Amino acid sequence: MAPLSPPPAGRTQHWLWPPLLLLGSLTVAIAWLLAALATGTPAGWMALVAALEAAWMLRLGTLRGGRLRVAVALLATVLIALAANWGIAAAWIGGPMGLTPWESALRLGPHLAWTLIGLGNGVAEIIWLLAGLLLAWWLAR
């Protein structure tokens, strides 16, 4: 039986980025939720953390630079923001009813979530999200 040979020089494994990105995104979304609950604000500044995490996980997962990495970083940043805001809305409406954030999130409909997210976020949070998207674009290039 021949020993395993190393992969050819210059060839890297590109399948690592999806699980790394998923794990990092879930972690940042939960951290965003906890920051918002601890401060009583939407914690829009966490969009910068989400952008940093997305770009870092894509680089760590060896996804090559270019349009795909930029697009994935931007999409991941938006999805993290959406998941975190869904969780924040669920916690704010479900907490007084005795529900945990994840129990409330499963019962929260899209129309009520959209209304609560719109009421809870202002111009500052939109600016933070745009800054996060700009940071994700810049770091993922």
Backbone bond lengths (Angstrom), bond angles and torsions (degrees), N, CA, C in turn:
res aa  C-N    CA-C-N  psi(-1)  N-CA   C-N-CA  omega(-1)  CA-C   N-CA-C  phi
1 M - - - 1.450 - - 1.523 108.48 -
2 A 1.305 116.90 126.62 1.466 122.00 -176.89 1.521 109.96 -77.94
3 P 1.314 116.89 144.30 1.467 119.35 177.05 1.529 110.29 -67.23
4 L 1.321 115.25 153.44 1.462 120.15 179.39 1.514 109.28 -69.10
5 S 1.291 115.94 131.69 1.459 119.45 179.73 1.526 108.88 -94.58
6 P 1.327 116.41 149.45 1.460 119.21 178.21 1.522 110.28 -68.32
7 P 1.333 117.42 158.53 1.462 119.69 178.42 1.529 110.11 -64.02
8 P 1.318 117.80 155.17 1.463 120.76 179.24 1.527 111.30 -56.67
9 A 1.314 115.48 148.55 1.460 120.81 -179.38 1.525 110.35 -60.17
10 G 1.317 115.45 141.00 1.457 120.57 178.46 1.515 113.66 84.95
11 R 1.305 117.75 -3.85 1.456 120.47 -178.83 1.526 108.36 -104.68
12 T 1.305 117.16 126.89 1.458 121.20 179.28 1.517 109.34 -119.57
13 Q 1.293 115.29 164.25 1.457 121.23 -179.75 1.525 108.89 -90.40
14 H 1.320 117.03 122.04 1.462 121.43 -176.18 1.520 112.90 -104.03
15 W 1.298 118.75 9.48 1.453 120.54 -179.26 1.524 112.31 -89.30
16 L 1.316 118.51 -4.01 1.463 121.28 -176.25 1.525 113.62 -78.13
17 W 1.319 118.02 -23.31 1.455 118.62 -172.76 1.528 114.72 -68.08
18 P 1.341 122.35 -34.92 1.472 118.15 -179.17 1.536 114.06 -63.19
19 P 1.348 119.65 -48.04 1.463 116.83 179.30 1.524 112.74 -67.41
20 L 1.325 117.21 -35.63 1.464 119.17 177.75 1.518 111.23 -65.07
21 L 1.325 116.68 -43.11 1.455 120.60 179.65 1.522 111.25 -64.95
22 L 1.320 116.80 -41.34 1.463 120.18 179.12 1.525 111.30 -63.73
23 L 1.304 117.13 -46.40 1.465 121.01 179.79 1.529 111.01 -62.75
24 G 1.317 116.25 -46.26 1.461 119.65 179.49 1.513 112.25 -65.12
25 S 1.317 117.01 -39.18 1.466 121.00 -179.37 1.526 111.69 -65.22
26 L 1.316 116.18 -42.93 1.467 119.18 177.32 1.526 110.88 -62.62
27 T 1.313 116.35 -40.98 1.457 120.81 179.62 1.524 111.54 -63.18
28 V 1.330 116.61 -45.00 1.458 120.16 -179.42 1.531 111.18 -68.52
29 A 1.318 117.81 -37.99 1.468 120.02 178.35 1.526 110.81 -63.30
30 I 1.325 117.28 -40.69 1.467 120.41 177.45 1.525 110.58 -68.14
31 A 1.335 116.71 -40.56 1.467 119.83 177.68 1.530 110.57 -62.85
32 W 1.329 116.58 -39.57 1.472 121.11 177.84 1.523 109.96 -62.62
33 L 1.318 116.69 -44.62 1.466 120.92 178.12 1.520 110.76 -60.27
34 L 1.318 117.22 -46.02 1.461 120.75 -179.73 1.526 111.77 -65.69
35 A 1.321 117.85 -38.58 1.465 120.99 177.30 1.522 110.54 -63.88
36 A 1.317 116.20 -41.41 1.468 120.03 179.65 1.524 111.06 -66.44
37 L 1.312 116.74 -42.13 1.461 119.34 179.75 1.526 111.52 -68.72
38 A 1.329 116.66 -34.60 1.464 120.14 -179.47 1.527 111.48 -71.57
39 T 1.329 117.55 -36.01 1.463 120.44 -177.00 1.524 113.58 -94.94
40 G 1.324 117.07 -17.06 1.461 120.20 -177.69 1.521 112.95 75.92
41 T 1.325 116.45 15.70 1.465 122.17 178.91 1.531 108.05 -124.62
42 P 1.337 117.99 167.99 1.470 119.01 177.42 1.529 114.49 -69.56
43 A 1.318 118.47 -11.41 1.465 123.76 178.51 1.524 111.44 53.60
44 G 1.312 116.26 52.55 1.452 121.57 -178.96 1.517 114.03 -61.06
45 W 1.311 117.24 -24.52 1.464 121.40 178.83 1.522 112.08 -61.73
46 M 1.319 117.29 -18.10 1.461 120.23 178.84 1.525 111.53 -68.31
47 A 1.315 118.46 -11.78 1.464 120.72 174.68 1.524 110.55 -62.14
48 L 1.325 116.87 -32.72 1.463 120.43 176.47 1.522 110.61 -67.02
49 V 1.323 116.58 -39.95 1.467 120.97 177.31 1.523 109.97 -65.05
50 A 1.330 116.49 -40.50 1.464 120.37 178.40 1.523 110.94 -62.69
51 A 1.313 117.16 -41.22 1.468 120.76 178.85 1.524 111.21 -66.06
52 L 1.330 116.48 -42.84 1.468 120.48 177.36 1.517 110.76 -60.48
53 E 1.306 116.21 -44.86 1.465 120.82 -178.63 1.517 111.45 -64.38
54 A 1.321 117.07 -44.06 1.461 120.27 -178.17 1.529 110.56 -62.56
55 A 1.318 116.71 -48.05 1.467 119.75 -179.54 1.521 111.33 -64.56
56 W 1.320 116.35 -39.59 1.469 120.00 -178.76 1.525 111.24 -66.85
57 M 1.329 117.46 -43.77 1.461 120.04 -179.52 1.525 111.69 -66.23
58 L 1.313 117.27 -34.84 1.461 119.65 177.88 1.524 111.07 -68.42
59 R 1.319 116.88 -39.02 1.465 119.71 176.41 1.521 110.78 -69.19
60 L 1.313 116.31 -42.25 1.460 120.89 179.28 1.527 110.81 -64.02
61 G 1.317 116.87 -35.18 1.454 122.13 178.64 1.509 113.76 -82.28
62 T 1.299 118.09 7.52 1.470 126.63 175.39 1.526 114.23 61.98
63 L 1.314 117.24 33.89 1.464 119.02 171.56 1.523 107.28 -78.76
64 R 1.304 116.44 126.90 1.461 120.95 -176.32 1.525 111.25 -63.96
65 G 1.320 114.94 147.01 1.453 120.80 177.48 1.518 111.10 -64.82
66 G 1.289 115.66 155.13 1.455 120.85 179.83 1.513 111.01 139.07
67 R 1.317 114.52 -164.69 1.468 120.02 -176.29 1.522 112.84 -61.91
68 L 1.332 117.02 -39.20 1.462 119.49 -178.21 1.525 110.97 -63.69
69 R 1.325 117.13 -46.41 1.468 119.55 -179.09 1.519 111.11 -65.41
70 V 1.316 117.63 -38.79 1.462 120.44 177.41 1.526 110.22 -63.93
71 A 1.325 116.93 -46.18 1.465 120.85 -179.33 1.529 111.49 -62.81
72 V 1.329 116.97 -42.34 1.465 120.28 179.98 1.530 110.07 -66.79
73 A 1.321 117.69 -39.89 1.472 120.56 179.14 1.523 110.93 -64.45
74 L 1.323 117.10 -42.85 1.465 120.36 178.20 1.522 111.25 -64.44
75 L 1.334 116.04 -45.57 1.462 120.02 179.43 1.529 111.24 -62.86
76 A 1.323 116.57 -42.45 1.466 120.23 179.56 1.523 110.87 -62.71
77 T 1.322 117.34 -40.76 1.466 120.59 179.26 1.521 111.02 -62.58
78 V 1.322 116.71 -43.59 1.467 120.31 179.48 1.530 110.76 -66.42
79 L 1.328 117.33 -42.51 1.466 120.20 -179.34 1.523 111.98 -67.36
80 I 1.331 117.10 -36.22 1.467 119.96 176.10 1.524 109.35 -63.80
81 A 1.333 116.69 -44.48 1.465 120.44 178.99 1.526 111.11 -61.94
82 L 1.318 116.27 -41.29 1.462 120.49 179.07 1.530 111.12 -65.03
83 A 1.320 117.10 -46.13 1.467 120.55 179.76 1.518 111.23 -63.67
84 A 1.322 116.61 -42.41 1.461 119.75 -179.99 1.522 111.00 -65.15
85 N 1.329 116.90 -43.30 1.463 119.44 179.66 1.520 112.10 -67.85
86 W 1.325 116.52 -33.61 1.468 119.69 174.74 1.532 109.18 -62.65
87 G 1.318 116.61 -44.93 1.461 120.82 178.72 1.521 112.69 -64.47
88 I 1.333 116.37 -39.04 1.467 120.10 178.27 1.517 110.49 -64.58
89 A 1.333 116.40 -45.58 1.465 120.06 178.39 1.524 110.74 -62.22
90 A 1.310 116.64 -41.20 1.460 120.44 179.41 1.522 111.18 -65.33
91 A 1.311 116.92 -40.18 1.465 119.74 179.63 1.521 111.36 -67.92
92 W 1.329 117.09 -40.21 1.453 119.82 -179.07 1.520 112.57 -69.00
93 I 1.324 117.70 -34.04 1.463 118.49 -179.97 1.527 111.86 -88.99
94 G 1.335 117.16 -32.35 1.456 120.05 -177.62 1.511 114.64 -84.96
95 G 1.328 116.78 -25.28 1.462 120.54 -178.80 1.516 114.00 -57.17
96 P 1.334 119.07 -50.40 1.465 119.83 178.68 1.532 113.79 -63.18
97 M 1.331 117.00 -20.12 1.463 120.53 178.91 1.526 112.18 -92.14
98 G 1.339 116.64 2.59 1.451 120.35 178.60 1.514 114.81 84.23
99 L 1.315 117.38 15.34 1.465 121.15 179.37 1.525 109.76 -96.92
100 T 1.309 115.92 145.54 1.456 119.69 172.37 1.525 107.86 -74.73
101 P 1.342 117.75 161.62 1.472 118.65 -179.07 1.526 113.53 -58.19
102 W 1.331 118.16 -38.72 1.468 118.84 -178.71 1.526 111.70 -73.27
103 E 1.340 118.59 -31.98 1.473 119.93 174.70 1.524 110.67 -67.17
104 S 1.314 115.02 -42.93 1.459 119.55 179.30 1.525 111.68 -67.92
105 A 1.336 117.06 -36.43 1.471 120.78 -179.29 1.521 111.39 -63.43
106 L 1.324 117.09 -33.84 1.458 120.22 179.51 1.522 112.18 -72.85
107 R 1.322 116.76 -23.38 1.462 120.99 -178.76 1.524 113.21 -97.62
108 L 1.319 116.47 -12.33 1.451 121.48 -176.42 1.530 110.05 -77.06
109 G 1.303 116.48 124.72 1.461 120.55 178.80 1.519 111.60 -83.02
110 P 1.324 116.96 162.26 1.462 119.86 -176.76 1.529 113.86 -64.60
111 H 1.322 118.17 -34.82 1.466 120.23 -178.39 1.529 110.84 -70.24
112 L 1.321 117.19 -44.44 1.458 120.10 177.93 1.528 110.42 -66.75
113 A 1.334 117.09 -39.73 1.467 120.09 178.53 1.524 110.11 -61.99
114 W 1.330 117.55 -44.76 1.460 121.26 179.80 1.524 110.70 -61.25
115 T 1.338 116.63 -41.27 1.461 120.59 178.74 1.523 110.95 -64.17
116 L 1.322 116.64 -46.41 1.465 119.92 -179.38 1.525 112.38 -66.59
117 I 1.315 116.83 -38.69 1.471 120.23 177.73 1.533 109.47 -65.18
118 G 1.324 116.48 -41.08 1.468 120.03 177.97 1.511 112.56 -64.83
119 L 1.327 117.21 -38.22 1.459 120.59 179.15 1.527 112.20 -74.09
120 G 1.331 116.50 -32.61 1.460 119.91 -175.80 1.515 114.64 -83.72
121 N 1.315 117.01 -20.36 1.462 120.75 -177.36 1.512 110.16 -108.65
122 G 1.321 114.69 139.98 1.457 120.14 178.89 1.515 111.07 -118.87
123 V 1.299 115.16 -160.35 1.462 121.66 -178.80 1.528 110.71 -62.85
124 A 1.317 117.20 -38.54 1.466 120.32 -178.51 1.525 111.31 -60.56
125 E 1.319 117.07 -42.20 1.465 120.04 -179.73 1.527 111.63 -67.91
126 I 1.315 116.82 -35.05 1.467 120.34 176.29 1.524 109.91 -65.63
127 I 1.322 116.73 -41.39 1.468 120.42 177.28 1.523 110.41 -63.50
128 W 1.345 117.39 -42.09 1.467 120.25 177.50 1.520 110.78 -61.43
129 L 1.326 117.26 -42.04 1.465 120.08 179.24 1.525 111.28 -64.90
130 L 1.318 117.13 -42.32 1.467 119.75 177.18 1.528 111.01 -63.85
131 A 1.320 116.76 -38.67 1.468 120.08 176.20 1.520 110.59 -64.65
132 G 1.333 116.75 -38.84 1.461 120.74 176.88 1.520 111.99 -64.29
133 L 1.320 116.94 -40.69 1.463 120.45 177.76 1.527 111.29 -65.82
134 L 1.313 116.30 -39.69 1.462 119.98 176.86 1.529 110.80 -64.00
135 L 1.329 116.67 -41.93 1.459 121.13 177.68 1.527 111.06 -64.90
136 A 1.312 117.86 -42.30 1.465 121.03 177.96 1.515 110.71 -61.86
137 W 1.331 117.59 -42.52 1.464 120.99 177.74 1.520 110.64 -61.40
138 W 1.332 116.43 -46.66 1.458 120.78 -176.06 1.534 111.79 -65.68
139 L 1.322 116.63 -42.21 1.463 119.64 -177.40 1.530 113.44 -76.49
140 A 1.324 116.92 -25.87 1.469 119.69 -176.22 1.526 113.42 -89.16
141 R 1.308 118.22 -6.14 1.468 120.62 -178.39 1.515 112.00 -57.84
